[in-house]
Amino acid sequence: MSKTIKVALAGAGAFGIKHLDGIKNIDGVEVVSLIGREFAKTQEVADKYGIGHVTTDLNESLALKEVDAVILCTPTQMHASQTLACLKAGKHVQVEIPLCDVYKEGQEVLRVQQETGLVAMVGHTRRFNPSHQWVNHKIKAGEFNIQQMDVQTYFFRRTNMNALGQARSWTDHLLWHHAAHTVDLFAYQCGSPIVKANAVQGPIHPALGIAMDMSIQLKAANGAICTLSLSFNNDGPLGTYFRYIGDTGTYLARYDDLYTGKEEKIDVSQVAVSMNGIELQDREFFAAIREGREPNSSIAQVLPCYQVLHDLEQQLNS
């Protein structure tokens, strides 16, 4: 595909805007349709980014012949059904993490993707952050082997808010959303499937109906282990912090930045063409469309992560 890739983006909130900012830096791609829950707010974002078509109905955008691909930045509970709708409409699709919050729905997405042959990937951004790519290159070069990953995912979200501090219409989830990043990254970096997983959770919030604190242990087939702590109750430094403990060093990854275990900053600016993990994720999506290949973070590659999440949910519910 040599022509401009025409994109519809669903979800004009905090993450949708991150994608719009990233796409501005990518040649040969144009966002032609923006879908949002509230028309006026969506129109405001569309005006800022020069997007001509605005709607509150995804199907209206899917009906546009010029649309080649869709990026979904919508509520978790809609991800699987909307991904299926895009594939059945003949559109390539990138869905933000998580692919689903019901494992069998993820399985159905894979079946339809394989049936259509379209490019479909999930926004497992940690695969694309320059910090984690740097570690991945070390591992593939045989210079570093993970013994343990120690991960903290901390937010202060006792009400439904997005990353911009705006009210949300849906409820986020520690297991199906935030743990998905680490579960997938651990197996990806180890190059080894997860063979053991345990979880415990704190009290269920009376209004939100979700656990606000959770602890997860993982073990890969190659012997590496991972400890993941998650909280929506943390009133302190926010975000996700990854400590890679290996046989030849220790590395601390904070989103796109990387440090040694002694807090010495590592220059990762030459790892990729951008320091923005979201932009790199989008670049991979569009490159896979142009090249007619499976993208990194394809449905098939990440589905084992959702099997682990499903098993952990069953464990927690028992």
Secondary structure as the mmCIF struct_conf table of DSSP 4:
data_model
#
loop_
_struct_conf.conf_type_id
_struct_conf.id
_struct_conf.beg_label_comp_id
_struct_conf.beg_label_asym_id
_struct_conf.beg_label_seq_id
_struct_conf.end_label_comp_id
_struct_conf.end_label_asym_id
_struct_conf.end_label_seq_id
BEND BEND1 LYS A 3 LYS A 3
HELX_LH_PP_P HELX_LH_PP_P1 THR A 4 THR A 4
STRN STRN1 ILE A 5 ALA A 10
BEND BEND2 GLY A 13 GLY A 13
HELX_RH_AL_P HELX_RH_AL_P1 ALA A 14 ILE A 23
TURN_TY1_P TURN_TY1_P1 LYS A 24 ASN A 25
BEND BEND3 ILE A 26 ILE A 26
TURN_TY1_P TURN_TY1_P2 ASP A 27 GLY A 28
STRN STRN2 VAL A 29 ILE A 35
BEND BEND4 ARG A 37 GLU A 38
HELX_RH_AL_P HELX_RH_AL_P2 PHE A 39 TYR A 49
TURN_TY1_P TURN_TY1_P3 GLY A 50 GLY A 50
STRN STRN3 HIS A 53 THR A 55
BEND BEND5 THR A 56 THR A 56
HELX_RH_AL_P HELX_RH_AL_P3 LEU A 58 LEU A 62
TURN_TY1_P TURN_TY1_P4 ALA A 63 ALA A 63
TURN_TY1_P TURN_TY1_P5 LYS A 65 GLU A 66
STRN STRN4 ALA A 69 LEU A 72
HELX_RH_3T_P HELX_RH_3T_P1 THR A 76 MET A 78
HELX_RH_AL_P HELX_RH_AL_P4 HIS A 79 LYS A 88
TURN_TY1_P TURN_TY1_P6 ALA A 89 GLY A 90
STRN STRN5 HIS A 92 GLU A 96
BEND BEND6 ILE A 97 ILE A 97
HELX_LH_PP_P HELX_LH_PP_P2 PRO A 98 PRO A 98
BEND BEND7 LEU A 99 LEU A 99
BEND BEND8 ASP A 101 VAL A 102
HELX_RH_AL_P HELX_RH_AL_P5 TYR A 103 THR A 116
STRN STRN6 ALA A 120 GLY A 123
HELX_RH_3T_P HELX_RH_3T_P2 THR A 125 ARG A 127
TURN_TY1_P TURN_TY1_P7 PHE A 128 PHE A 128
BEND BEND9 ASN A 129 ASN A 129
HELX_RH_AL_P HELX_RH_AL_P6 PRO A 130 LYS A 140
TURN_TY1_P TURN_TY1_P8 ALA A 141 GLY A 142
BEND BEND10 GLU A 143 GLU A 143
STRN STRN7 ILE A 146 TYR A 154
STRN STRN8 PHE A 156 PHE A 156
BEND BEND11 ARG A 158 THR A 159
STRN STRN9 MET A 161 MET A 161
TURN_TY1_P TURN_TY1_P9 ALA A 163 LEU A 164
BEND BEND12 GLY A 165 GLY A 165
STRN STRN10 ALA A 167 ALA A 167
BEND BEND13 SER A 169 TRP A 170
HELX_RH_PI_P HELX_RH_PI_P1 LEU A 174 ALA A 179
HELX_RH_AL_P HELX_RH_AL_P7 ALA A 180 CYS A 190
TURN_TY1_P TURN_TY1_P10 GLY A 191 GLY A 191
BEND BEND14 SER A 192 SER A 192
STRN STRN11 ILE A 194 GLN A 201
HELX_LH_PP_P HELX_LH_PP_P3 PRO A 203 PRO A 203
STRN STRN12 ILE A 204 ILE A 204
HELX_LH_PP_P HELX_LH_PP_P4 HIS A 205 HIS A 205
TURN_TY1_P TURN_TY1_P11 PRO A 206 LEU A 208
BEND BEND15 ILE A 210 ILE A 210
STRN STRN13 ALA A 211 ALA A 211
BEND BEND16 MET A 212 MET A 212
STRN STRN14 ASP A 213 ALA A 220
TURN_TY1_P TURN_TY1_P12 ALA A 221 ASN A 222
BEND BEND17 GLY A 223 GLY A 223
STRN STRN15 ILE A 225 SER A 231
BEND BEND18 PHE A 232 PHE A 232
STRN STRN16 ASN A 233 ASN A 233
BEND BEND19 GLY A 236 PRO A 237
STRN STRN17 GLY A 239 GLY A 246
BEND BEND20 ASP A 247 THR A 248
STRN STRN18 THR A 250 ARG A 254
TURN_TY1_P TURN_TY1_P13 TYR A 255 ASP A 256
STRN STRN19 ASP A 257 THR A 260
TURN_TY1_P TURN_TY1_P14 GLY A 261 LYS A 262
HELX_LH_PP_P HELX_LH_PP_P5 GLU A 264 GLU A 264
STRN STRN20 LYS A 265 ILE A 266
TURN_TY1_P TURN_TY1_P15 SER A 269 GLN A 270
BEND BEND21 VAL A 271 VAL A 273
BEND BEND22 MET A 275 MET A 275
HELX_RH_AL_P HELX_RH_AL_P8 GLY A 277 GLU A 291
TURN_TY1_P TURN_TY1_P16 GLY A 292 GLY A 292
BEND BEND23 ARG A 293 ARG A 293
HELX_LH_PP_P HELX_LH_PP_P6 GLU A 294 PRO A 295
TURN_TY1_P TURN_TY1_P17 ASN A 296 SER A 297
STRN STRN21 SER A 298 SER A 298
HELX_RH_AL_P HELX_RH_AL_P9 ILE A 299 ASN A 317
#
